[in-house]
Amino acid sequence: MRQETAEVIALQALGWLAGQEDLLDIFMGATGAARDDLSDRADDPEFLASVLDFLTMDDKWVIGFCNDAGLGYDQPLLARQGLPGGGQIHWT
């Protein structure tokens, strides 16, 4: 997936995440992000990668996002591969 397409999906995921108040709090706690980061770093591919890293940790979150966005369930992971660090395999 091209980086531009991956960034669009990640921005959609960020918007979805911002609308999930309880999940947003978990994201911010897990990543150390502040509310200002949601807008200030929305154009940062590495921050967008962290959004997709977080989202893809739980199938329930992926399903919720994809259902709301009208995307296939494989799209967040494919988008993650198109962003910085996405080609690295993490076995843990």
C-alpha positions, -999 to +999 in steps of 0.1 A: +000+000+000+013+035-009+022+057+021-004+083+011-032+057+012-019+043+045-019+078+060-055+084+050-066+051+067-045+060+097-062+094+099-096+078+097-085+055+125-073+085+146-107+102+140-125+070+150-103+066+181-110+102+191-147+094+191-142+064+215-136+082+248-128+052+269-105+037+242-089+071+236-079+073+273-063+038+270-044+049+238-031+080+255-020+060+285-004+033+265+015+057+241+021+087+263+003+109+238-015+140+250-048+154+236-028+181+218-009+153+199-041+142+183-042+173+162-006+185+164+009+152+151-019+141+128+005+148+098+033+128+114+036+093+097+053+079+128+025+091+151-001+077+126+018+044+127+014+043+165-024+048+161-025+017+138-002-002+161-026+004+189-057-003+169-045-036+156-038-049+191-074-060+195-096-076+169-127-059+185-112-025+179-103-033+143-138-046+136-154-016+152-133+008+132-136-010+099-173-014+102-177+023+109-153+033+081-166+008+056-132-008+052-121-045+049-108-059+081-073-063+066-069-026+058-055-013+091-027-039+090-020-033+054-019+005+061+004-001+090+028-019+066+028+013+044+040+035+072+075+039+088+085+007+106+057-013+090+081-036+072+096-048+105+084-080+119+077-081+157+073-115+171+065-104+207 
